[in-house]
């Protein structure tokens, strides 16, 4: 992350040195906990920026980047256009009680695995799957 902060600052400084004047404000904002929920870094930054610029005050957000590459005889810094993302999920499975001496046909672990498998196979319909009336 430190090298990205330095790279972004260097790019903006180079633009200033050659006299570039953007028509809108350019804001560089860096979080520190994106890979661990982002609640204290990016989460706080977004609220702060919205407070300053308003709900529709930011025209574009560039997140990190894909590095540099030569195209058409010129070196370009390319923005990242895809990101894996992040999601916290709480899974709660309720099943009838019982005892291991007389196990049901399908255990709680089986139910969770089946749901996870169906989520992988049919990602667009995840909210509709249930393998048991108890789920």
N, C-alpha and C positions, 0 to 999 in steps of 0.2 A: 504494500500500500504506500509506503514512503516514497518509492520511486515514482508511483503514479502522481502523487501530490507534487513532487518536484517537476515532473514532466508537464503537467497541466500549467503550473506556474510559469515554467520556462516558455511554454507556447504563448501564453498571454503576454508575458514580458517582451517576447520577440515581436508580437503584433504591435504592441505599444511603441517599440523602438522604430518600427518602419512607418509609424504614423497612422495605423489603422484606427478608425473611430467607428465603433458599432452604432447602429441606429437605436438599439435597445441596451439596457443594462446587461452586463455579463456578471453572473454570480458564480463563484466557485465555492462549493460547500462540500465538506468531507466528513463522513461519519467514521466510526471506529469499530462498530460491532455488527456489521451487515451479516456476517456469517453466523451470528449467534442471536438471531431475532431482529436486530436493528432497533430495538425499543428505545434505547438510550441515545443512540447516535442519529441515524436517519429519521427515526420517528420524531424525535425532538426537533431536528432540523426542518422537517417538512412543516410542522406546526408553526415554527418561528418564521419561516419564509412566507407561509400563508398569511400570518399576522401582518407582516410588512407589506407584501405585494397584493394581497387579496386572493379570493378563491380561484380566479382565472388569470392571475397576474404573471404566471410563468409560461412563456411561449414554448419552451423546449427543454427537456432534461436529457443530458448525455451521461450515461452510466458507464464508467470505465472506458474500455475501448479494445480494439482488436490488434493494436500495434501499428506498425508502419509498413507500407508496401509501395513498390514502384508501379505506377500505371501511367500510360500515355507519356512516358519520358519524365515524369515528375513524381516525387515522393509524397504520398498522402498519409495522414494519420486517419485511420478508419474507426468509426464508432462501432461499439458492439450492438448487434441488432437482435440478439437472442440471449435469453438468460434462463437458467434452470428455475430460479425462484425458491420460495420457502413456504412451508405450511406446517402449522402445528395441528395435530388431530388427536382428539380424545375419543377412544373407542370404548364403549361400554356394552357388554354383552350380558343379557339377563336370561338365565335358563332355569328350568325347574331344578330344585335340589335333588340330591340322590347320594348314592354311595358307590365307591369303586368296585364293590363286590357285585353290583348289578348295574353296570354302566349303560348309559343310553346308547343308541345306535351311533350318534355323533356327539363328540365332546365339545366343550367351549372352544378349545384350541382348534378343532376341526372347523367349527363355524367361522372363527376369525380368519383362518387360512383360506377357506372357501371365498369369503367376502373379499379378501385381499387379491386372490387370484382373479375373481370376476372384475374387480376394479382395474386390474392390469389388462385384461382381455377386452373389456368394454368401458374404457375411461370416460366416454361421454355420458353414459347412463348410470353413473355410480350411485346416485341417490335412490334408484329404484330397486336395488337388489336386496333380497332377504332370503336366507335359506331356512328360516324357521319363523313360526308365528311369535316366538319369544324374543326375536331380535328387534 
